[in-house]
């Protein structure tokens, strides 16, 4: 039998998904003037054009004045924010960050790069363990926390309203504690209704600290992954800090791309309509994966989440088996996300968690991957 060559390591959109925006990419703009009269071909507009800010404000449920539009990478905005906090002396190397686990490996890599110590808290179907989080936040050395509130990476969990409100109101000892609110999948639903959570920025304002949350989102998995548009939303001291930084960092972002996106999507309703097209592509892949797991893993001791949005499924093997599953898949020519990637420093204490990404593969490749993946779990469990 010919050895496979399948790469399922990242949750990337497939070719059919990015092709949904070919019309936007290829269509000429009728003119280059934004609604406030800005010529998007020229300098200026460091925080974005008004029509793009309005779409992001709808997505994140914030005011347009709280939105700062960036380039194509929300990770870039996160990196810049942490760097700014470090350079301004708000945070320093050796301070701690609360990291729900299993979680997003790029968040952990960023903390490691800046020398921030990561403290793990368990994730639950309603969000991070609140008792553990609130206890950690009382430590003056804990500078912040990562959050993926809707369709968490990798489980696909959605924070409960109680979780949002308690994170907004919890006492913190660090003078510049921040919630880094990575809202990567706010409209990425393929089954049921789109989740709507309490407005984290408003909840923090009501609790007396509007500077606490820093929201990030992007069009990377809405329009074109390599040429989308991103934003950061913040208020108070946080917003002032970011605006001061970007005033020195850039004379203006890619406003032509912003205008292209704003005119193509129009508003949140336009985004939702477009995401239904994504759902039609993704739903069969997730259904195939979940049906296969239910059938093939029933007697292995493995468990898995059943998300209705986002890009991943979280699989828990029997203890001590995840690394072996990764190796067995690799030996058959199937690359999956490396075991341990969903934990700080790549170390999963129980060696159980695997992030499964069905999105990028064709249905045929996905079926082959599932066959190898499930066989590897069975073998490792034995």
Buried (B, 14 or more C-beta within 10 A) or exposed (E): EEEBEBBBBBBBBBEEBBEBBEEBBEEEEEEEBBEEEBEBEEEEBBBBBBBBBBBBBBBBBBBBEBBBBBBBBBBBBBBBBBBBBBEEEBBEEEBBBBBBBBBBBBBBBBBBEBEBBBBBBEBBEBBBBBEBBBEBBEBEEBBBBBBBBBBBBBBBBBBBEEBBBBBBBBEBEBEBBBBBBBBBBBBBBBEEEBBEBBBBBBBBBBBEBBBBBBBBBBBBBBBBBEBBBBBBBBBBBBBEBBEEBBEEEEEBBBBEBBBBBBBBBBBBEBBBEBBEEBBEBBBBBBEBBBEBBEEBBEEBBBEBBBBBBBBBBBBBBBEEBBBBBBEBBBEBBBBBBBBBBBBBEBEBEEBBBBBBBBBBBEEEBBBBBBBBBBBBBBEBBE
